[in-house]
Amino acid sequence: MSAHEFPQTVRRLSYRDKTIYIVGTAHVSKRSVEEVKHVIDTVMPDTVCVELDDLRYQTLIDTHRWRRLDLFQIIREKKVLFLIANLVLSAYQRRLGDLLGVRPGAELIAAIEKAHEHGLELVLADRDIQATLKRTWANLSLWKKSQLISVMTGAFFSAKDVSEEEIEKLKDRDVLNDAMAEFARTMPEVKVPLIDERDQYMMSTIQEAPGQTIVAVVGAGHVEGMVNHLGESVDRKALQVIPPPSIWATVLAWLIPALVLASFIWGYQKHAGQTLGAMLLAWCLPTSVGAALMTIGAGARAWTVVAAFFSSPLTTLNPAIGVGMVTGPIEAALRRPTIEDCENIQYVSTLKDWYQNRVTRVLLVVIFSSIGAAAGAFVGASWLVSLL
């Protein structure tokens, strides 16, 4: 098969003095692996570009990366949700890969290996994953965030078998365009930072890559969008900027604690201190019980449950210090995750796996205790207002 006989998943573009071959792939497809190898061997480009940033590149090639997982740092830097999101998405993709007998991202690994084999330039064309996730999350309203979490949860628990033929259908451009159009209609806030901005970023990186002949390996869902941005001048630094929290989110985060404290002061003065005990009970009991019960639900150790019970009335009054920042480190110190647990985190798939692995058990404790404290705070605030 010559370069002119490539399948429709390969797009040949011209940009100035460059010839660019974009190979649209499915990330769990054996056929994509073979197509990537064939295109690179046939074209023998100057440069191979892949849909990876440095972090995901290291994740693919470093099989011992999880050994260096710093659980305490993740909790301290409030990156638990991002880690969980990564694990959920990876588990779903790995499940498809297991069904089809191919490692997720195998076509990217094949492209990397071919670049090294032929001594070609390798360019990581995608935007930093942390920038993508944070820009996506910042672009969502509270309701849309809840919707996205629901979708991810459904994907996590999905056990539907998918045939290789169905996976290959995903590489058909018309099917993908229909899917992207539906995605844009239902949740455009996600599509813009997750897909549209990356289409611009990757096309800009690829067309500026060194050499006259370039092969770019990207997910098939990006191909049409990238082609539409060919030749555009893109400020990639601007697309890397993490937007600050909205002023309303900051105000709301501190407004509730301020109102609770104001209620305490006003109620104390109004009733000459006679209702202080009742007000303390109204606030502390729901937050303590809510946090403790959810911490138990996460399968935490007894001392962690005690810590959740006593710390939640205070941590709920300080948005900068969540109860998970108390329960997480305590549970990690008590449970003592091993190197083996860290390595096996990449294989966590079912809910049972999440409870059996010490690392993910700690993550569950952080999330569950935080949810329990937040729910308890809502009940406590309502109870407190009823006493005034």
Secondary structure, DSSP 8 states (H G I E B T S, - for coil): --GGG--TTEEEEEETTEEEEEEEE-TT-HHHHHHHHHHHHHH--SEEEES--HHHHHHHH-TTGGGG--HHHHHHTT-HHHHHHHHHHHHHHHHHHHHHT--TTHHHHHHHHHHHHHT-EEEE-S--HHHHHHHHHHT--HHHHHHHHHHHHHHHH------HHHHHHTT-HHHHHHHHHHHHHH-HHHHIIIIIHHHHHHHHHHHTSSSSEEEEEEEHHHHHHHHHTTT----TTGGG------HHHHHHHHHHHHHHHHHHHHHHHHTTTTTHHHHHHHHHHHHHHHHHHHHHHTT--HHHHHHHHHHHHHHTT-TTS-THHHHHHHHHHHH---HHHHHHGGG--SHHHHHHSHHHHHHHHHHHHHHHHHHHHHHHHHHHHHT-
